[in-house]
Amino acid sequence: MLIRPGHDAIHRLVRMALDEDAPWGDVTSQTLIAASMRVTAQLVAREPGVLSGEDVFIAAMSLTDPAISTRFVVHDAETFSEGTVLATIEGPAQAVLQAERVGLNFVQRMSGIATLTAQYVAAVAGTRARIVDTRKTTPGLRLVERYAVRCGGGHNHRYSLSDAVMVKDNHLAMLAADGVSNVTEALQSMRARLSHTTHVEVEVDRPEQIEAVLAGGADTILLDNFSTAQLASAVAQIAGRALVEASGGITLARVHEVAETGVDIISVGALTHSVRSLDLGLDIVPQ
């Protein structure tokens, strides 16, 4: 089941984008196009992909003018080919033109994320690994970008700093700078202060750190920038005592061999921080 973001959250996000794009209205459309003119337009795919952003695109139109009607024929998480008509939009011409860019910006970026995620998911098919995102999201857009990952068949990592413990290299470096040399004891002390429901993940960048982290009670060990051979060795060493996550330098070309090492999770920051927006366009239908 694909869990969608709530309408209130979507509307707040889209309202902000609409206000940014047309703080005093659309000067061009309002002075060039007759207020009485109505238009039919189509959202058309210029390249193949996976759709994400249906509700956000509809909100961009309806919040600009409730008189705009938007009907999607391809829905979130569905694939489409080049030239596919994804949706039909009907309503006042001025309002459709005003909402066009905001709607496209959202659906193009979200569909780009969904499409790239689907490629990673397909590349690890047949292995135990799941593809997950990271917190390397566009400020303010995490809700919809992570939804787009789910549309592509991927999974979400912790949503925020408040959701789970994730001890990274800088945390360990600060402990060392503070004179703390026993990582195991530091992790055990931390666990004693946490709720029993709080998941603890610890990042390591050297194989020799693994046993100390396991002894500290980590639920997940993140192997950062390990070679493929090192990943396979670490999976054997951990032997089910914790979940194993691979991260760092995970390209589409490499992800299958990483998955074959037996890791449980592969986190890919590029799903959201380096994605290319999909080429979708809004075409006016001649009357």
N, C-alpha and C positions, 0 to 999 in steps of 0.2 A: 504494500500500500504506500502510495506516494503522499507524504504529509506536506501540505502546502502551508506557506506563511499565512498568518491571519490577515483578514481584510483591513483591519484597523492599522496594523503595522505597514502594510503595503501602501495604504492611502497616505499615511504620514510621510513616507519616503517619496512617493510620487508627487505629493503636494509641494514638498521642498524643491524637487527638481523642476516642477512647472513654474514655481515662483522665481527660481533662479533664471530660467530661460525666457520668461516673459513677465518681468516685474510690473510693467505698465501696459501689458497687452502686446499684440503682434502688430507693430506699426505698418509693416508691409501689407499684410493681408487685409487689415482693417481699412486701409486707404485705397487699395487696388481692387479688392474683390467685393462684389455687392453683398450686403448683409443677408439678402433674401436667397442667395444662391445655395443650392444643395449639391452634394457630390457623392459619388460612389468611388471608393478606392479599394485596392487590394494589397495585402501584405504578401510579397512574392519572394521566394528563395532564389538568390543568384548563384547558390552553390548548395550541395547536399549537406545534411547535418542532422542534429537532434534538437528538437524544440524545447526551449525553456523561456518562461516570461509571459505566458498567456494572460494571467491575471493582472500583471503589472502593466502590460500594454493596454488592456481594457480600461484599467484605472486611469491611465494617462489620457485616454479619450474621454471617458465619462466625467472625470473631474474637471476637464476643460469645458465641457458642455454636456449635460445629461441627455441632450437631444441626439447625441451621437450613438449609433448602434454598431456594435462590433461582434462579429460572429466568426469564431475559429472553426475550421474544418480539420486542421491538424492540431493535436493537443500536446501538452507538456509530456516529455519523455518519449514521444513518438519520432521516428525518423522520417526524413523527407528527401526528395531528390531535387536537383537543380530545376528551376522553373515551376515548382509547386506553388499553387496559391494556398497560403496558410490561413488567411482570414480575409473577410470582406467587411469594409467599414462604410457606413452610410450616415450622412448628417450634414449640418451646416458647413459650407466650404471653409469659411474663415476659421472655425473652431478645429476642423480636421487638420488644416495647415498649421495651426498654432501648436497642436499636440503632437504633430508628426515626429519631430526630432527627439523629444523626450521618450516617446513610446519606442522609437527605433533604437535609441541608445541602450535602453534597458534590454529589449528582446534580443538585440544583436550580441551584446556582451554575455548575457545569460545563456544564449544558445551556443555561443563559442565555448563557454565553459562546459556545457553539457556534452557538446560534440567531442571536445578533447578528452573529457573524462571517459566517455564511451570507448574511445580508442584505447585508453589505458586498461579499462576493464576487459575489453576483448583480448588484449595482449596477454593477460594473466589467466584467461579461461582454462579450466582444468587443473589449476593449482589451488592451494588452500588460502592464498593471499587475498586480502581485500584492499582495494584502493581507497585511500582517505585523503582529505584535504588538510590544510593547516590554517593557522591564524594569519597567514600572509594574504589578507584580503584587502580590498579597497575600503578605506575608512568610511563608515556609514552604510556600506553595501553588503556587509557580511551576511545578513539575513537572506538576501536574494541570491548572492553568489554561492552560498552553501546549499541552498535549495537547488540551484542549477547543477551542482555536483551530484545531488541525489537523482535529478532527472537523467543524468548520464549513467546511472547505475553504480555510482560511487557511494562512499559513506563519509560521515562527518567525524572529525576529531573533536576534542573538547571545544565547546562554543566560545568560551571566554576563560580568563584567568581564574574566575570564581568556580568553575565547574569541576576541576580535578587538580591534583598536584602533578606538576611536571618539572622535575629538577633537571635543569640544563647545565651546560658547561660553565656559564657565568655564575650560576649559583654555587657550583662546586669550587670555582676559582675564588669566590668571596669567602667561602668557608675556610679555604686554605690561607687566605690573606688574614683571616681573623684568628689564625692559629689552631683551627680545627683540623686534625690530621686523620681522625678515625671516621671515615665516611659511614661505615656500618652503624656505629653508635649514633651518629647524627641523624641518620634515616630512622632508626628505631625510636629515638626521642621524638622526632617529628610525628611518626605514626601514633605514638601514645597520646598526642594532643589532637588528633584528627577524629572525625566521626568514622564509625566503622563502615559507612557507605562510601567514603571518599576513596577513589581510585588513585593509586600512586604510580607514576611513571618516572623513570630516571634515564637520562641520556648518558651514554658512554661513548668515548671516541677511541678507546684502546681496549683490546681483549683482556688485558690484565685487570681492568676495573670490574669485570663482570661478577666475580665471586663476592666481592665486598658489597656490591649493590644487591645481589640476591640475598645475602645474609641480612641486609637492612630491611628486607620485606617488600621489595618492589613488585608490583603486580604486572608491570610491563617494563621491558628494557628496550630503549631506543638505541639502535646501533647506527651511529652517525658517520657517514662517509667511509664505511667499511668496504673493502674490495669484495667481489663475489666469493672468492675463496674464504675470506675472513667471515663473511656472513654464514656460509655453510658450516664452518667450524664452530661459530658461536651458537648456532641453532642446536648443534649436537651437544655442546657443552651445557647449555641451559636446560635442554632435555625436558621441556614441559614445565619447568619450575616457575616460569613466568611467560606471559605473551611476549613475542619478539616482533619489534617494529624496525623496519629498514627505512632510512631517510638520508637525503643528501646525494645529489648527482644522479637522481633517478630519471633517466630520459626514456622516451618511448622506445628507443632502440634497445635499451638495456633492461627494461622492466621485466620481461619474461624470464631472463636468466636470474634476476634477483628473486622472483617469485619461486623459481625452481629450487632455491636453497632451503625452502621450507619455512620461511618467515610467515608470521600470521598477518602482518599489516605492512603496507607500503604507503608512506605518506609522501605526497607530491605537492610541493608549494607552487609549482608551475601551473597547476590547474586554475589557480586564481590570480597569481601575481604576474604571469607572463603570457596569458592567453590572448589570442587574436580574436577580435569580435567577428562573428559570422556576417557574411555579406547578404543582408536582407534589404529589400526596398519597398517603398510605398508608391504604387502606380495608380494614377487616376484613370478610371474607366471612362472612355469616351461615351458621351450621351447621344 
